[in-house]
């Protein structure tokens, strides 16, 4: 083999290694930037009774609270989520737990319907919105810093993964339906977040 040909092959191989390393590093970086998510099967959730897929990327994010007890651990949160899902499916005749994601005060995100599947969180925004609920009642206080940080990470992660539109609008449930959710204190907090829409 001629020296120039061998040199070209070495340069090409080196370039390929750099590209592969860059891609894997990028993927690893993205995964590290996403919050910890417990899948539905991990918290003991039942399968959805019917699946309705959304067109992605999603245009709206709707923030709620669950008006239940708070939780800071898998066992405690799982008990609340299992009870909520049973109520939503049995008493309200929903296909699944109504939110796409729920967040505990330990900063762990719990999968509800998840990305790309329609929930039943906000009339008029279920098909084109992702519903995120903080577990607890936040009329008079905020969720923990860990929970707030997890929500922001989830939103940024959703944009990077193409689940949320880069110019998605962030709203509170109380802005578009008759509810006090997500509670006045949390409502004031999210008005300071990026993508907030004052007039949806």
Buried (B, 14 or more C-beta within 10 A) or exposed (E): EEEEEEEEEEEEEEEEEEEEEEEEEEEEEEEEEBBEBBEBEEBEBEEBEEEBEBEBBBBBBBBBBBBBEBBBEBEBBBBBBBEBBEEBBEEEEBBBBBBBBBBBBBBBBBBBBBBBBBBBBBEEBBBBBBBBBBBBBBBEEBBBEBBBBBBEBBBBBBBBEEBBBEEBBBBBBBBBBEBBBBBEBBBEBBEEBEBBBEEB
